[in-house]
Structure formats: structure tokens, C-alpha cells
Amino acid sequence: MTDIPYYDKDGNIVNYITINDDVTYSEGRVSKGSNAFYKGAGIPYSGHYVEKVDFDEEEYIRLSNIFYMGKKVIKNSFRDKFGIFQLPYQIIFTDFIGACGVKELSIIENSELFERSSVDILDVVNFDKVNHQYYFKLNYKCDRKRYLTNGQPNELSNLIDYMLINDWNFPWDKNTITDISYNGLITDVADIFKSNTLTSKLGTVYSMLYSLGRTNFNKYIEFNTFNNLYHLDTSSFIFNSLELLRRSGIDLSLFYISDDKKINYEYIVKNFLITGRNCGDCCFIDKGNEIRTQYNKMTETTFKRL
């Protein structure tokens, strides 16, 4: 039996979530029991993100390198505590710190429909009906072993083919590679979605290649070598993604408007990549549109410098 403390926004315990298992914290929002995993059942507090810092209550840590996540802070009344805390971890999501919000409920359906899901849902507990907070009891077919640790490029290639052929997608700006297992399964299927648009398909592959390259460049080069792809500069993330689309039988003619690579790159980024679904769309469509607008402004500035 394990009791997970539930704190209000001032750091006072308002309840305990009791789990009939001996639960030990693992990583992220995931803990491990005697024969199952638990997602959303608490976390060691190490900070969260806000739009505006309250210096009377919060210690400013840093500005996120993702512009829409805001500023990372440590709230003094949460410091050194473990559990679930009644404030959102990120400003664009409704998930309380250590818990799972409404958007995570798509795990249930996606784990059944998506054939390369690593997730088996055993139980879903709505422990806060007022604020719509949940935890999941589940198991992972990959035992949460990540692609970044010992994954094989053929498994990632198989996953890409499956998603392109079956119209499954990731938000284009998601750090996707951390949710891919060593054997090409997805450990977090909450944010995947169905779409047959070129924008979605490009964004899906781009999110895998870009996050892999940014997180472990050697593994990215290993994947490229396996697939006879090459990395020359930042535009290679786009053009390598398109080549993988082509190999899956997707017509690329709409992506190209010129014989000039730079003109095509700018056109593709503006009209196909950043117009697609981003992480802000997972909870609030207005937030997704706001993020798209900001990406457009940033892209205009970047291309003017080239």
C-alpha cells in the first residue's frame, strides 16, 4: 500500500491518493509497482513553468529554450516534496505537477488502435473529479527501454513506415524521440493523432529526426547511414524527412516550387511544417494558433538573416 500526498497550490496536503501496491518513483511522471507501472501518481518536485515569476514565492531558475513554455521556477512551498501539486507543470497544459490531465485520456483509445503502442492500460483513476486529474495503471511491452539507449535504426525505420502508411502522426515540435522505445514502439501515445495531410506526415517524420539529432547526434547519423541519408545542415532535417516520405510512396510534388534548394526549404518550412499541429494544440486550439503565429514571426526573422 502506498499513499501519494496531494498538495494544494500553497504546499499544504489536502488529500492522499492510496494505491494498493508498493510503488517506487522511476522517472518523469512514471512510478513502478510490484507488477505494473503508474503514470501520474506523483513526482519529486524540481520546478515547473510559469508565464510571470512571483519572486515572493518562487525562485527563478531559467527561461525555457522552448519559447511557449515560459520561465522555470521553484516554488518555495513545494521544495523537496514528493507527490501531486495543484498547479500546472506547463502553462499550455492542464496536467497538475505529477499528475495527468484530460489530454492524457487519449492514451486509452490510442493504445488500442495504434498497433505500435507499447502501452497496455490496466486501470484509469480519476482521483480529482473537480480538476479532472488522473493516474494510469499500465504496463509497457518495451519495459520503458528507450531508442536513445540501445535502439536499432531498422526499428525506427519500421515505425516511420507504419505511421506514414496508416496516417498516424506526432505534433511536429514534440521531443518525439524520448517516447520511442528501443524496438520501435511508442511509450506515450497520448499526443499521436490521425491525419492523412502532407503537413502532418512531414511534421511527424521531422519531429523524429530533429529530436533525435538534437538529443543524440551519433544515433541520428547511425540512422542516416542505415537509410543512405546525409546530413549537411539544418535543412537536412526537412529534406531527409521528405525522402522518407517519398520512399513510403508519398507524392512530393507539392513541396517543391523551384530548382533553388533555399527557396524550397523556406517554402516548405513556412507552408507545411509550422502550419501543422504543434504541442499547443494538444489542449487548447487557441494556444496552438498562438504558437503557430509566433513560429511564423520567428521564421520570417530567421530567413531574413540567411
VEXDREN-2710 file (C-alpha; in Angstrom, 1 decimal):
% VEXDREN-2710
k/r/px/py/pz
1/MET/0.0/0.0/0.0
2/THR/1.3/3.4/-1.0
3/ASP/-0.1/6.8/-0.1
4/ILE/0.8/9.7/-2.5
5/PRO/0.4/13.1/-0.9
6/TYR/-1.8/15.6/-2.8
7/TYR/-0.8/19.3/-2.2
8/ASP/-2.8/22.4/-2.8
9/LYS/-1.2/25.4/-4.5
10/ASP/0.3/26.6/-1.2
11/GLY/2.0/23.3/-0.5
12/ASN/-0.4/22.0/2.1
13/ILE/-1.5/18.4/2.0
14/VAL/-5.2/18.3/1.1
15/ASN/-5.5/14.5/0.5
16/TYR/-3.7/11.3/-0.1
17/ILE/-4.1/9.1/-3.2
18/THR/-3.9/5.5/-2.0
19/ILE/-2.6/2.8/-4.4
20/ASN/-2.9/-0.8/-3.4
21/ASP/0.7/-1.6/-4.4
22/ASP/4.3/-0.9/-3.3
23/VAL/5.1/2.0/-5.6
24/THR/8.6/3.4/-6.2
25/TYR/9.2/6.5/-8.3
26/SER/11.0/5.8/-11.6
27/GLU/11.3/8.8/-14.0
28/GLY/9.2/11.6/-15.4
29/ARG/5.6/11.1/-14.2
30/VAL/6.1/7.3/-14.1
31/SER/6.5/5.1/-11.0
32/LYS/6.8/1.3/-10.8
33/GLY/4.9/-1.1/-8.6
34/SER/5.3/-4.8/-8.0
35/ASN/3.9/-5.8/-11.3
36/ALA/2.8/-2.6/-13.1
37/PHE/3.7/1.0/-13.8
38/TYR/1.8/4.1/-12.7
39/LYS/1.7/7.3/-14.7
40/GLY/0.5/10.4/-13.0
41/ALA/1.0/9.1/-9.4
42/GLY/3.4/11.8/-8.2
43/ILE/6.8/13.2/-8.8
44/PRO/9.7/14.6/-6.8
45/TYR/9.1/18.3/-7.2
46/SER/12.0/20.0/-9.0
47/GLY/10.3/23.0/-10.6
48/HIS/7.6/24.0/-13.0
49/TYR/6.9/26.6/-15.7
50/VAL/5.1/30.0/-15.4
51/GLU/4.4/33.0/-17.6
52/LYS/5.3/35.5/-14.8
53/VAL/7.5/34.9/-11.9
54/ASP/6.2/35.7/-8.4
55/PHE/9.5/36.4/-6.7
56/ASP/7.9/36.4/-3.2
57/GLU/7.0/32.8/-3.6
58/GLU/9.2/31.4/-6.5
59/GLU/12.9/31.1/-7.2
60/TYR/13.6/31.9/-10.9
61/ILE/15.7/29.2/-12.5
62/ARG/15.9/29.9/-16.2
63/LEU/14.0/30.8/-19.4
64/SER/13.0/27.7/-21.3
65/ASN/14.6/27.2/-24.7
66/ILE/11.1/26.5/-25.9
67/PHE/9.5/29.9/-26.1
68/TYR/6.0/29.0/-25.2
69/MET/6.9/27.1/-22.1
70/GLY/7.8/30.3/-20.2
71/LYS/10.1/30.5/-17.2
72/LYS/11.2/27.6/-15.0
73/VAL/10.8/28.3/-11.3
74/ILE/10.9/26.5/-8.0
75/LYS/8.1/27.3/-5.7
76/ASN/9.3/27.5/-2.1
77/SER/6.4/25.7/-0.5
78/PHE/6.8/22.8/-2.9
79/ARG/10.6/22.5/-2.4
80/ASP/11.9/19.0/-1.5
81/LYS/8.4/17.4/-1.6
82/PHE/7.1/14.4/-3.5
83/GLY/3.5/14.0/-4.7
84/ILE/1.0/15.7/-6.8
85/PHE/0.7/19.5/-6.7
86/GLN/-2.3/21.6/-7.7
87/LEU/-0.6/23.8/-10.3
88/PRO/0.0/23.0/-14.0
89/TYR/3.5/21.8/-14.7
90/GLN/3.5/23.7/-18.1
91/ILE/1.4/26.7/-19.0
92/ILE/0.0/25.2/-22.1
93/PHE/-1.4/22.0/-20.5
94/THR/-3.9/21.3/-17.7
95/ASP/-1.9/18.5/-16.1
96/PHE/-1.1/19.2/-12.5
97/ILE/2.5/18.7/-11.5
98/GLY/3.0/14.9/-11.1
99/ALA/-0.5/14.0/-12.5
100/CYS/-2.2/13.5/-15.8
101/GLY/-4.8/15.9/-17.2
102/VAL/-7.6/15.4/-19.7
103/LYS/-5.4/15.3/-22.8
104/GLU/-3.8/12.1/-21.4
105/LEU/-7.1/10.3/-21.7
106/SER/-6.4/9.7/-25.4
107/ILE/-3.9/7.1/-24.2
108/ILE/-6.8/4.7/-23.6
109/GLU/-8.1/4.7/-27.2
110/ASN/-4.7/5.2/-28.9
111/SER/-3.2/2.3/-27.0
112/GLU/-5.8/0.0/-28.6
113/LEU/-5.9/1.5/-32.1
114/PHE/-2.2/2.2/-32.6
115/GLU/-0.6/-1.1/-33.4
116/ARG/2.9/0.0/-32.4
117/SER/1.9/1.2/-28.9
118/SER/4.0/-0.1/-26.1
119/VAL/1.2/0.7/-23.6
120/ASP/-1.3/-1.7/-22.1
121/ILE/-3.8/0.1/-19.9
122/LEU/-4.8/-1.7/-16.8
123/ASP/-6.8/0.9/-14.9
124/VAL/-7.6/4.7/-15.1
125/VAL/-8.3/6.5/-11.8
126/ASN/-10.0/10.0/-11.7
127/PHE/-8.8/11.0/-8.3
128/ASP/-9.8/14.7/-8.7
129/LYS/-13.1/15.0/-10.5
130/VAL/-13.3/18.8/-10.0
131/ASN/-10.0/19.5/-11.7
132/HIS/-10.1/16.5/-14.0
133/GLN/-6.8/14.8/-12.8
134/TYR/-6.0/11.2/-13.3
135/TYR/-3.4/8.5/-12.9
136/PHE/-3.0/5.4/-15.0
137/LYS/-2.0/1.9/-14.1
138/LEU/-0.3/0.3/-17.1
139/ASN/2.4/-1.9/-18.4
140/TYR/4.9/-1.4/-21.2
141/LYS/5.8/-4.0/-23.8
142/CYS/9.3/-2.5/-24.0
143/ASP/9.8/-2.2/-20.3
144/ARG/10.5/1.5/-20.9
145/LYS/13.8/0.9/-22.7
146/ARG/14.4/3.9/-24.9
147/TYR/15.6/4.1/-28.5
148/LEU/18.3/6.5/-27.4
149/THR/19.9/3.9/-25.2
150/ASN/20.2/0.8/-27.5
151/GLY/17.7/1.2/-30.3
152/GLN/18.3/-0.1/-33.8
153/PRO/17.8/2.1/-36.8
154/ASN/15.7/-0.6/-38.6
155/GLU/13.2/-0.4/-35.8
156/LEU/12.8/3.3/-36.1
157/SER/12.5/3.0/-39.9
158/ASN/9.7/0.4/-39.4
159/LEU/7.9/2.8/-37.0
160/ILE/8.1/5.6/-39.6
161/ASP/6.8/3.4/-42.4
162/TYR/3.9/2.2/-40.2
163/MET/2.9/5.8/-39.2
164/LEU/3.1/7.2/-42.7
165/ILE/1.1/4.3/-44.3
166/ASN/-1.5/4.3/-41.5
167/ASP/-1.9/8.1/-41.1
168/TRP/-0.7/8.3/-37.5
169/ASN/1.2/11.5/-36.6
170/PHE/3.1/13.4/-33.9
171/PRO/3.0/17.2/-33.3
172/TRP/5.9/18.5/-35.3
173/ASP/7.6/20.3/-32.4
174/LYS/7.4/17.4/-29.9
175/ASN/10.6/15.9/-28.5
176/THR/9.4/12.7/-30.0
177/ILE/12.5/10.5/-29.8
178/THR/12.2/10.3/-26.0
179/ASP/8.8/8.5/-26.4
180/ILE/10.2/5.9/-28.8
181/SER/11.4/2.5/-27.4
182/TYR/14.5/0.5/-28.5
183/ASN/12.2/-1.8/-30.6
184/GLY/10.3/1.0/-32.4
185/LEU/7.2/1.2/-30.1
186/ILE/5.7/4.3/-28.6
187/THR/5.7/4.7/-24.9
188/ASP/3.5/7.8/-24.7
189/VAL/0.6/7.6/-27.2
190/ALA/-1.4/10.5/-25.7
191/ASP/-0.3/13.0/-28.3
192/ILE/-0.4/11.0/-31.5
193/PHE/-3.3/11.7/-33.9
194/LYS/-4.8/10.6/-37.2
195/SER/-4.4/12.7/-40.3
196/ASN/-3.6/12.0/-43.9
197/THR/-2.4/15.5/-44.8
198/LEU/1.1/16.2/-46.2
199/THR/1.6/18.7/-43.4
200/SER/1.0/16.1/-40.7
201/LYS/3.2/13.5/-42.4
202/LEU/6.1/15.8/-42.8
203/GLY/5.8/17.1/-39.2
204/THR/5.7/13.5/-37.9
205/VAL/9.0/12.4/-39.5
206/TYR/10.6/15.8/-38.9
207/SER/9.8/15.5/-35.2
208/MET/11.6/12.2/-35.0
209/LEU/14.7/13.2/-37.0
210/TYR/15.0/16.6/-35.4
211/SER/14.6/15.4/-31.8
212/LEU/17.0/12.5/-32.5
213/GLY/19.6/14.8/-34.0
214/ARG/19.3/17.3/-31.2
215/THR/19.4/14.7/-28.4
216/ASN/21.9/12.2/-29.7
217/PHE/23.6/13.2/-32.9
218/ASN/25.6/10.0/-33.2
219/LYS/22.4/8.0/-33.1
220/TYR/20.9/10.3/-35.8
221/ILE/24.0/9.7/-38.0
222/GLU/23.6/6.0/-37.4
223/PHE/20.0/6.2/-38.6
224/ASN/21.0/8.2/-41.6
225/THR/23.8/5.8/-42.6
226/PHE/21.4/2.8/-42.3
227/ASN/18.9/4.7/-44.7
228/ASN/21.6/6.1/-47.0
229/LEU/20.7/9.7/-45.9
230/TYR/23.2/12.5/-45.4
231/HIS/23.3/15.5/-43.0
232/LEU/24.7/18.7/-44.4
233/ASP/23.0/21.4/-42.4
234/THR/19.7/22.2/-40.6
235/SER/17.8/21.9/-43.8
236/SER/18.7/18.2/-43.9
237/PHE/16.1/17.5/-41.2
238/ILE/13.5/18.7/-43.7
239/PHE/14.9/17.1/-46.9
240/ASN/15.7/13.8/-45.2
241/SER/12.1/13.7/-43.9
242/LEU/10.8/14.2/-47.4
243/GLU/13.0/11.5/-48.7
244/LEU/11.5/9.1/-46.2
245/LEU/8.0/10.2/-47.3
246/ARG/8.9/9.5/-50.9
247/ARG/10.1/6.0/-50.0
248/SER/6.7/5.4/-48.4
249/GLY/5.1/6.2/-51.7
250/ILE/4.0/9.8/-51.0
251/ASP/4.0/12.3/-53.9
252/LEU/6.3/15.2/-53.0
253/SER/5.4/17.4/-56.0
254/LEU/3.5/20.0/-53.8
255/PHE/6.6/20.6/-51.7
256/TYR/8.8/21.9/-54.5
257/ILE/8.3/25.3/-56.2
258/SER/11.8/26.0/-57.5
259/ASP/15.1/24.5/-58.6
260/ASP/16.7/26.5/-55.8
261/LYS/17.1/24.5/-52.6
262/LYS/17.0/27.5/-50.3
263/ILE/13.7/28.7/-51.9
264/ASN/12.2/25.3/-51.5
265/TYR/13.4/25.0/-47.9
266/GLU/11.8/28.3/-46.9
267/TYR/8.6/27.4/-48.7
268/ILE/8.3/24.0/-47.0
269/VAL/9.0/25.3/-43.5
270/LYS/6.5/28.2/-43.8
271/ASN/3.7/26.4/-45.7
272/PHE/4.0/22.8/-44.5
273/LEU/5.9/22.5/-41.3
274/ILE/4.9/25.2/-38.9
275/THR/1.3/25.3/-40.2
276/GLY/0.9/21.8/-38.8
277/ARG/-0.2/20.6/-35.4
278/ASN/2.1/21.7/-32.6
279/CYS/2.2/20.7/-28.9
280/GLY/-0.1/23.7/-28.0
281/ASP/-2.9/22.0/-30.0
282/CYS/-3.0/19.1/-27.6
283/CYS/-5.0/21.0/-25.0
284/PHE/-6.2/24.4/-26.4
285/ILE/-6.7/25.2/-30.0
286/ASP/-6.3/28.9/-29.3
287/LYS/-2.9/28.2/-27.7
288/GLY/-1.9/26.1/-30.8
289/ASN/-2.9/29.0/-33.1
290/GLU/-1.0/31.5/-30.9
291/ILE/2.1/29.3/-31.1
292/ARG/1.8/29.0/-34.9
293/THR/1.7/32.8/-35.2
294/GLN/4.8/33.1/-33.1
295/TYR/6.6/30.4/-35.1
296/ASN/5.7/32.4/-38.3
297/LYS/7.3/35.5/-36.9
298/MET/10.4/33.7/-35.8
299/THR/10.7/32.0/-39.2
300/GLU/10.4/35.3/-41.0
301/THR/13.2/36.8/-38.9
302/THR/15.4/33.7/-39.4
303/PHE/15.0/33.6/-43.2
304/LYS/15.7/37.4/-43.5
305/ARG/19.1/36.7/-42.0
306/LEU/20.0/34.0/-44.5
END
